[in-house]
Amino acid sequence: MERDWDQVRYCSDACRRRGVSDVDERLEQWILDLLAHRAGGATICPSEAARAESPDDWRELMEPTRRAARRLVDAGEVEITQKGSVVDPSTAKGPIRIRRRR
């Protein structure tokens, strides 16, 4: 899926230059796969997708996983929550959870 980077509000200039790599696409798929195996309103931690992609180096994938979640929010697939409430992914700081869009 081709992204219109001029329309993505949360993406910085560095993010636009970086684009979406194969790992980024796999992280998006891990998020969707993990959520598909959970109950309807269940959430996952971004670290679960990062660990699924790279069990040994998952910490390095935490920010790419958060970016993957933001792209999925933009695509209408998921919601990002903090303390049970949906938050704006472009301003969320600290721990987040990811759930399927309701």
C-alpha positions as CSV (number, residue, x, y, z in Angstrom):
1,M,0.0,0.0,0.0
2,E,1.5,3.3,-1.0
3,R,1.3,6.1,1.6
4,D,0.6,9.8,0.8
5,W,3.2,11.1,3.2
6,D,2.0,14.7,2.8
7,Q,-1.3,13.7,4.4
8,V,0.2,11.9,7.4
9,R,0.1,14.4,10.3
10,Y,2.3,12.6,12.8
11,C,5.2,11.9,10.5
12,S,8.3,14.1,10.7
13,D,10.5,15.0,7.8
14,A,12.9,12.2,8.9
15,C,10.0,9.8,8.9
16,R,9.0,10.8,5.4
17,R,12.5,10.3,4.2
18,R,12.8,6.9,5.9
19,G,9.5,5.6,4.3
20,V,8.1,2.2,5.1
21,S,10.6,-0.7,5.2
22,D,10.0,-4.4,5.0
23,V,10.4,-4.6,8.8
24,D,7.9,-1.8,9.2
25,E,5.3,-3.7,7.1
26,R,6.0,-6.9,9.1
27,L,5.5,-5.0,12.4
28,E,2.1,-3.8,11.1
29,Q,1.2,-7.4,10.2
30,W,2.3,-8.7,13.6
31,I,0.1,-6.1,15.3
32,L,-2.9,-7.2,13.2
33,D,-2.1,-10.9,13.7
34,L,-1.8,-10.6,17.5
35,L,-5.0,-8.7,17.7
36,A,-6.8,-11.2,15.5
37,H,-6.0,-13.9,18.2
38,R,-7.4,-11.8,21.1
39,A,-11.0,-11.2,22.3
40,G,-12.8,-8.3,20.6
41,G,-11.9,-5.4,23.0
42,A,-8.5,-6.8,24.1
43,T,-5.3,-4.8,23.7
44,I,-1.7,-5.6,23.0
45,C,1.5,-3.9,24.1
46,P,3.7,-2.7,21.2
47,S,6.5,-4.8,22.8
48,E,4.5,-8.0,21.9
49,A,4.8,-7.2,18.2
50,A,8.4,-6.2,18.5
51,R,9.2,-9.4,20.4
52,A,7.4,-11.5,17.7
53,E,9.5,-9.9,15.0
54,S,12.8,-10.1,16.8
55,P,12.9,-11.9,20.2
56,D,16.6,-10.9,20.9
57,D,16.6,-7.3,19.6
58,W,13.0,-6.3,20.3
59,R,13.9,-3.2,22.3
60,E,15.4,-1.6,19.2
61,L,12.0,-2.2,17.5
62,M,9.9,-0.4,20.0
63,E,9.8,3.0,18.2
64,P,9.3,1.4,14.8
65,T,6.4,-0.6,16.3
66,R,4.8,2.5,17.7
67,R,5.1,4.1,14.2
68,A,3.6,0.9,12.7
69,A,0.7,1.3,15.2
70,R,0.2,5.0,14.2
71,R,0.1,4.0,10.5
72,L,-2.6,1.4,11.3
73,V,-4.5,4.1,13.2
74,D,-4.3,6.3,10.1
75,A,-5.6,3.3,8.0
76,G,-8.6,2.9,10.3
77,E,-7.5,-0.6,11.5
78,V,-6.6,0.0,15.2
79,E,-6.9,2.5,18.1
80,I,-4.1,3.5,20.5
81,T,-5.1,3.8,24.1
82,Q,-3.7,5.0,27.4
83,K,-5.3,4.1,30.7
84,G,-8.2,2.6,28.7
85,S,-9.0,5.7,26.7
86,V,-8.4,6.3,23.0
87,V,-5.7,8.9,22.5
88,D,-4.3,10.9,19.6
89,P,-1.4,8.9,18.3
90,S,0.5,12.0,17.3
91,T,0.6,13.3,20.8
92,A,0.6,10.1,23.0
93,K,3.6,9.9,25.3
94,G,4.5,7.1,27.6
95,P,3.1,3.6,27.6
96,I,0.4,2.8,25.0
97,R,-1.8,-0.1,24.2
98,I,-3.2,-1.1,20.8
99,R,-6.6,-2.5,20.1
100,R,-8.8,-3.2,17.1
101,R,-10.9,-0.3,16.0
102,R,-14.4,-0.4,17.5
